[in-house]
Amino acid sequence: MDKTEKFQKIIIQYLESVMPEQTQDGEVEYQLVCDTEHHHYQIQKVGWRGDHYIHQTYLHFDIKSGKVWIQENRTEREVGEELLELGIPKSDIVIGLQPPALRPLTGYAMA
């Protein structure tokens, strides 16, 4: 298994394990979206709460140039640390949601 396949498997398993429970009212749902061809992986929050439409990215990862990019994290989870525990090296994780100038301060890969 090459590095991209390994990372893809880890990311999908991770997203499945942290997928929030569906809301009781059934009006807002969480959707797991995995584009294994282009390497985009997300949990989306979609639906209606009263007359307010919700469409929000809850978690978003990409695999680019052999690295896992954390593009969005609207959770309280330490996603980078959790990916480390699952076997993705720190040198292969980019905190993409941080400005490029601040990435060196994260302790993760720069790009």
Backbone as a printed PyTorch tensor [residue, N CA C, xyz], in Angstrom:
tensor([[[  0.8590,  -1.1770,   0.0000],
         [  0.0000,   0.0000,   0.0000],
         [  0.9020,   1.2360,   0.0000]],

        [[  0.6410,   2.1470,  -0.9400],
         [  1.4610,   3.3660,  -0.9650],
         [  0.9640,   4.3590,   0.0890]],

        [[  1.7400,   5.4140,   0.2700],
         [  1.4680,   6.4060,   1.3190],
         [  0.0880,   7.0420,   1.1660]],

        [[ -0.2860,   7.4100,  -0.0490],
         [ -1.5900,   8.0470,  -0.2630],
         [ -2.7210,   7.0970,   0.1110]],

        [[ -2.6170,   5.8390,  -0.2900],
         [ -3.6550,   4.8620,   0.0690],
         [ -3.7380,   4.6770,   1.5840]],

        [[ -2.5790,   4.6140,   2.2280],
         [ -2.5430,   4.4750,   3.6910],
         [ -3.2250,   5.6690,   4.3560]],

        [[ -2.8620,   6.8810,   3.9280],
         [ -3.4560,   8.0790,   4.5160],
         [ -4.9580,   8.1290,   4.2600]],

        [[ -5.3720,   7.7620,   3.0510],
         [ -6.7940,   7.7500,   2.7040],
         [ -7.5670,   6.8180,   3.6450]],

        [[ -7.0430,   5.6440,   3.8530],
         [ -7.7030,   4.6750,   4.7400],
         [ -7.8190,   5.2230,   6.1600]],

        [[ -6.7310,   5.8030,   6.6660],
         [ -6.7410,   6.3660,   8.0190],
         [ -7.7560,   7.5010,   8.1290]],

        [[ -7.7690,   8.3950,   7.1450],
         [ -8.6830,   9.5480,   7.1880],
         [-10.1370,   9.0860,   7.1650]],

        [[-10.4800,   8.1690,   6.2820],
         [-11.8660,   7.7020,   6.1940],
         [-12.2840,   7.0280,   7.4900]],

        [[-11.4240,   6.1660,   8.0400],
         [-11.7460,   5.5110,   9.3130],
         [-11.9040,   6.5410,  10.4270]],

        [[-11.0340,   7.5550,  10.4200],
         [-11.1170,   8.6020,  11.4290],
         [-12.4500,   9.3510,  11.3240]],

        [[-12.7880,   9.7860,  10.1140],
         [-14.0360,  10.5350,   9.9320],
         [-15.2490,   9.6940,  10.3240]],

        [[-15.2430,   8.4230,   9.9740],
         [-16.3490,   7.5470,  10.3730],
         [-16.4460,   7.4440,  11.8950]],

        [[-15.3080,   7.4410,  12.5690],
         [-15.3170,   7.2820,  14.0320],
         [-15.7480,   8.5550,  14.7670]],

        [[-15.5620,   9.7220,  14.1500],
         [-15.9240,  10.9790,  14.8220],
         [-17.2180,  11.5880,  14.2800]],

        [[-17.8620,  10.8850,  13.3670],
         [-19.1040,  11.3770,  12.7670],
         [-20.1360,  11.6480,  13.8740]],

        [[-20.6210,  12.8780,  13.9670],
         [-21.6060,  13.1930,  15.0130],
         [-22.9060,  12.4040,  14.8150]],

        [[-23.5920,  12.2000,  15.9200],
         [-24.9170,  11.5750,  15.8680],
         [-25.8650,  12.5160,  15.1350]],

        [[-26.8160,  11.9410,  14.4530],
         [-27.8240,  12.7660,  13.7770],
         [-28.6810,  13.4660,  14.8290]],

        [[-29.1600,  14.6510,  14.4990],
         [-29.9770,  15.4180,  15.4420],
         [-31.3290,  14.7350,  15.6410]],

        [[-31.9120,  14.9710,  16.7930],
         [-33.1930,  14.3540,  17.1280],
         [-34.3180,  14.8090,  16.2160]],

        [[-34.2820,  16.0760,  15.8040],
         [-35.3690,  16.5970,  14.9790],
         [-35.2830,  16.1160,  13.5270]],

        [[-34.1340,  15.5900,  13.1340],
         [-33.9740,  15.0680,  11.7840],
         [-33.8900,  16.1310,  10.7040]],

        [[-33.8840,  17.3920,  11.0890],
         [-33.8490,  18.4580,  10.0990],
         [-32.4340,  18.7880,   9.6550]],

        [[-31.4550,  18.5310,  10.5160],
         [-30.0510,  18.7700,  10.1870],
         [-29.3530,  17.4230,  10.2250]],

        [[-28.5830,  17.1320,   9.1740],
         [-27.8640,  15.8620,   9.1430],
         [-26.3920,  16.0870,   8.8710]],

        [[-25.6060,  15.1260,   9.2720],
         [-24.1850,  15.1170,   8.9780],
         [-23.9590,  14.1310,   7.8400]],

        [[-23.1620,  14.5430,   6.8680],
         [-22.8890,  13.7150,   5.6950],
         [-21.3870,  13.5100,   5.5630]],

        [[-20.9940,  12.2570,   5.3610],
         [-19.6050,  11.9340,   5.0930],
         [-19.4010,  11.9800,   3.5850]],

        [[-18.4720,  12.8220,   3.1320],
         [-18.2100,  13.0000,   1.7080],
         [-16.7470,  12.6200,   1.4560]],

        [[-16.5360,  11.5800,   0.6380],
         [-15.1820,  11.0940,   0.3550],
         [-14.9830,  11.0190,  -1.1530]],

        [[-14.1180,  11.8510,  -1.6680],
         [-13.7300,  11.8200,  -3.0750],
         [-12.3600,  11.1570,  -3.1260]],

        [[-12.3650,   9.8350,  -3.3090],
         [-11.1110,   9.0800,  -3.2670],
         [-10.2810,   9.2550,  -4.5370]],

        [[-10.8790,   9.7600,  -5.5890],
         [-10.1280,  10.0020,  -6.8170],
         [ -9.2960,  11.2860,  -6.7210]],

        [[ -9.9080,  12.3300,  -6.1570],
         [ -9.2300,  13.6270,  -6.0520],
         [ -8.7180,  13.9060,  -4.6340]],

        [[ -8.9910,  13.0000,  -3.7080],
         [ -8.4570,  13.0240,  -2.3410],
         [ -8.9760,  14.1770,  -1.4840]],

        [[-10.2950,  14.3050,  -1.4610],
         [-10.9710,  15.2700,  -0.5870],
         [-11.8920,  14.4770,   0.3370]],

        [[-11.8740,  14.7890,   1.6320],
         [-12.6190,  14.0260,   2.6270],
         [-13.2350,  15.0080,   3.6160]],

        [[-14.5700,  14.9220,   3.7850],
         [-15.2520,  15.9200,   4.6110],
         [-16.4160,  15.3110,   5.3800]],

        [[-16.7460,  15.9760,   6.4660],
         [-18.0460,  15.8000,   7.1040],
         [-18.7540,  17.1350,   6.9400]],

        [[-19.9270,  17.0890,   6.3300],
         [-20.7450,  18.2860,   6.1030],
         [-21.9560,  18.2550,   7.0360]],

        [[-22.3510,  19.4100,   7.4950],
         [-23.5770,  19.5850,   8.2810],
         [-24.5710,  20.2980,   7.3670]],

        [[-25.7150,  19.6580,   7.0950],
         [-26.6500,  20.1780,   6.0990],
         [-28.0850,  20.0390,   6.6020]],

        [[-28.8950,  21.0520,   6.3560],
         [-30.3210,  20.9570,   6.6730],
         [-30.9010,  22.2930,   7.0990]],

        [[-32.0330,  22.1960,   7.7470],
         [-32.7670,  23.3900,   8.1790],
         [-32.9640,  23.3750,   9.6810]],

        [[-32.8150,  24.5380,  10.2940],
         [-33.1690,  24.7370,  11.6890],
         [-34.1290,  25.9110,  11.6850]],

        [[-35.4250,  25.5870,  11.7780],
         [-36.4480,  26.6160,  11.6240],
         [-36.4210,  27.1280,  10.2010]],

        [[-36.2930,  28.4440,  10.0470],
         [-36.2290,  29.0050,   8.7000],
         [-34.7910,  29.3530,   8.2870]],

        [[-33.8260,  28.7970,   9.0080],
         [-32.4060,  29.0430,   8.7430],
         [-31.7810,  27.8110,   8.0920]],

        [[-31.2190,  27.9900,   6.8780],
         [-30.5680,  26.8970,   6.1660],
         [-29.1370,  26.7460,   6.6520]],

        [[-28.7250,  25.5280,   6.8980],
         [-27.3820,  25.2410,   7.3840],
         [-26.6440,  24.4190,   6.3430]],

        [[-25.4920,  24.8880,   5.9540],
         [-24.5900,  24.1200,   5.0880],
         [-23.1860,  24.4950,   5.5280]],

        [[-22.5640,  23.6000,   6.3120],
         [-21.2960,  23.9420,   6.9380],
         [-20.3480,  22.7500,   6.8610]],

        [[-19.1070,  23.0290,   6.5870],
         [-18.0850,  21.9990,   6.6430],
         [-17.6590,  21.8450,   8.0940]],

        [[-17.8080,  20.6340,   8.5960],
         [-17.5090,  20.3010,   9.9860],
         [-16.0310,  19.9090,  10.1160]],

        [[-15.5690,  19.0240,   9.2390],
         [-14.1710,  18.6220,   9.1350],
         [-13.8290,  18.4560,   7.6640]],

        [[-12.6150,  18.8230,   7.2770],
         [-12.2100,  18.7010,   5.8710],
         [-10.7100,  18.3930,   5.8190]],

        [[-10.3950,  17.3110,   5.1200],
         [ -9.0130,  16.9190,   4.8680],
         [ -8.8020,  16.7760,   3.3760]],

        [[ -7.6040,  17.0720,   2.9200],
         [ -7.1670,  16.7700,   1.5540],
         [ -5.8520,  16.0150,   1.6640]],

        [[ -5.5500,  15.2240,   0.6520],
         [ -4.2060,  14.6620,   0.5060],
         [ -3.6170,  15.3230,  -0.7330]],

        [[ -2.5400,  16.0800,  -0.5160],
         [ -1.8840,  16.7940,  -1.6180],
         [ -0.3820,  16.5800,  -1.5050]],

        [[  0.2260,  16.2010,  -2.6180],
         [  1.6810,  16.0210,  -2.6740],
         [  2.1970,  15.1330,  -1.5420]],

        [[  1.4420,  14.0880,  -1.2420],
         [  1.8750,  13.1160,  -0.2400],
         [  1.7070,  13.5540,   1.1970]],

        [[  0.9660,  14.6310,   1.4230],
         [  0.7370,  15.1220,   2.7880],
         [ -0.7570,  15.2730,   3.0520]],

        [[ -1.1300,  15.0910,   4.3070],
         [ -2.5130,  15.2850,   4.7360],
         [ -2.6720,  16.7460,   5.1460]],

        [[ -3.5960,  17.4220,   4.4980],
         [ -3.8840,  18.8230,   4.8090],
         [ -5.1630,  18.8930,   5.6360]],

        [[ -5.0840,  19.5080,   6.7960],
         [ -6.2740,  19.7830,   7.5990],
         [ -6.7870,  21.1360,   7.1230]],

        [[ -7.8910,  21.1140,   6.3760],
         [ -8.4160,  22.3340,   5.7520],
         [ -9.4780,  23.0270,   6.6040]],

        [[-10.1690,  22.2550,   7.4330],
         [-11.2150,  22.8300,   8.2950],
         [-11.3680,  21.9370,   9.5050]],

        [[-11.5780,  22.5610,  10.6610],
         [-11.8550,  21.8260,  11.8910],
         [-12.7780,  22.6700,  12.7470]],

        [[-14.0570,  22.3770,  12.6750],
         [-15.0500,  23.0930,  13.4820],
         [-15.4680,  22.2220,  14.6620]],

        [[-14.4640,  21.6080,  15.2730],
         [-14.6900,  20.7740,  16.4510],
         [-13.7480,  21.2480,  17.5500]],

        [[-13.8760,  20.6650,  18.7050],
         [-12.9580,  20.9320,  19.8080],
         [-11.8120,  19.9130,  19.8140]],

        [[-11.7950,  19.0170,  18.8510],
         [-10.8190,  17.9360,  18.7880],
         [ -9.4400,  18.4620,  18.3710]],

        [[ -8.4080,  17.8340,  18.8820],
         [ -7.0330,  18.0850,  18.4530],
         [ -6.7540,  17.1320,  17.2950]],

        [[ -7.2570,  17.4720,  16.1220],
         [ -7.2590,  16.5800,  14.9670],
         [ -5.8450,  16.1560,  14.5820]],

        [[ -4.8950,  17.0830,  14.5680],
         [ -3.5260,  16.7440,  14.2190],
         [ -2.9620,  15.6820,  15.1480]],

        [[ -3.1740,  15.8470,  16.4450],
         [ -2.6890,  14.8750,  17.4250],
         [ -3.3660,  13.5150,  17.2400]],

        [[ -4.6470,  13.5330,  16.9250],
         [ -5.3650,  12.2730,  16.7180],
         [ -4.8650,  11.5540,  15.4650]],

        [[ -4.5380,  12.3020,  14.4180],
         [ -3.9800,  11.6800,  13.2130],
         [ -2.5970,  11.0940,  13.4960]],

        [[ -1.8180,  11.7670,  14.3220],
         [ -0.5140,  11.2360,  14.7340],
         [ -0.6840,   9.8740,  15.4120]],

        [[ -1.6410,   9.8040,  16.3260],
         [ -1.8960,   8.5570,  17.0500],
         [ -2.3240,   7.4310,  16.1130]],

        [[ -2.9260,   7.7960,  14.9810],
         [ -3.3820,   6.7930,  14.0200],
         [ -2.2970,   6.4060,  13.0110]],

        [[ -1.1250,   7.0250,  13.0990],
         [ -0.0150,   6.6050,  12.2660],
         [  0.4240,   7.5470,  11.1640]],

        [[ -0.1260,   8.7610,  11.1380],
         [  0.3380,   9.7300,  10.1370],
         [  1.4250,  10.5760,  10.7900]],

        [[  2.6420,  10.5590,  10.2290],
         [  3.7400,  11.3200,  10.8400],
         [  3.4770,  12.8310,  10.8270]],

        [[  3.9900,  13.4970,  11.8430],
         [  3.8490,  14.9560,  11.9480],
         [  4.4070,  15.6460,  10.7070]],

        [[  5.4540,  15.0790,  10.1280],
         [  6.0750,  15.6610,   8.9380],
         [  5.1980,  15.5270,   7.6940]],

        [[  4.0950,  14.7760,   7.7950],
         [  3.1640,  14.5980,   6.6800],
         [  1.7960,  15.2260,   6.9440]],

        [[  1.7080,  16.0680,   7.9670],
         [  0.4520,  16.7580,   8.2860],
         [  0.6810,  18.2590,   8.1260]],

        [[ -0.1710,  18.8940,   7.3200],
         [ -0.1080,  20.3470,   7.1130],
         [ -1.3850,  20.9530,   7.6950]],

        [[ -1.2370,  21.9670,   8.5160],
         [ -2.3980,  22.6700,   9.0640],
         [ -2.7780,  23.7420,   8.0460]],

        [[ -3.5010,  23.3220,   7.0200],
         [ -3.8420,  24.1910,   5.9050],
         [ -4.7270,  25.3570,   6.2730]],

        [[ -5.4480,  25.2370,   7.3790],
         [ -6.3310,  26.3310,   7.7840],
         [ -5.5530,  27.4560,   8.4600]],

        [[ -4.2750,  27.2450,   8.7140],
         [ -3.4070,  28.3030,   9.2410],
         [ -2.7730,  29.0710,   8.0860]],

        [[ -2.5820,  30.3720,   8.2240],
         [ -1.8840,  31.1200,   7.1870],
         [ -0.4670,  30.5530,   6.9890]],

        [[  0.0240,  30.5470,   5.7580],
         [  1.3680,  29.9970,   5.4930],
         [  2.4570,  30.5670,   6.4100]],

        [[  2.3730,  31.8330,   6.7410],
         [  3.4050,  32.4480,   7.5840],
         [  3.3920,  31.8870,   9.0080]],

        [[  2.2540,  31.3680,   9.4600],
         [  2.1500,  30.8330,  10.8200],
         [  2.3800,  29.3290,  10.8970]],

        [[  2.3940,  28.6430,   9.7660],
         [  2.5540,  27.1820,   9.7750],
         [  3.8330,  26.7140,  10.4620]],

        [[  4.9660,  27.4300,  10.3240],
         [  6.1630,  26.9570,  11.0330],
         [  5.9690,  26.8960,  12.5440]],

        [[  5.0750,  27.6950,  13.0820],
         [  4.8300,  27.7280,  14.5220],
         [  3.9850,  26.5550,  15.0030]],

        [[  3.3430,  25.8390,  14.0870],
         [  2.4580,  24.7290,  14.4800],
         [  3.2180,  23.4700,  14.8530]],

        [[  4.4450,  23.3320,  14.3980],
         [  5.2000,  22.1120,  14.6540],
         [  4.9040,  20.9980,  13.6490]],

        [[  4.0110,  21.2730,  12.7070],
         [  3.6680,  20.3080,  11.6650],
         [  4.3630,  20.7090,  10.3770]],

        [[  4.1100,  19.9420,   9.3160],
         [  4.7210,  20.2280,   8.0130],
         [  4.2790,  21.6000,   7.5090]],

        [[  5.1230,  22.2070,   6.6920],
         [  4.8140,  23.5270,   6.1540],
         [  4.0100,  23.4250,   4.8690]],

        [[  4.2480,  22.4240,   4.0650],
         [  3.4740,  22.1820,   2.8300],
         [  4.0480,  20.9780,   2.1280]]])
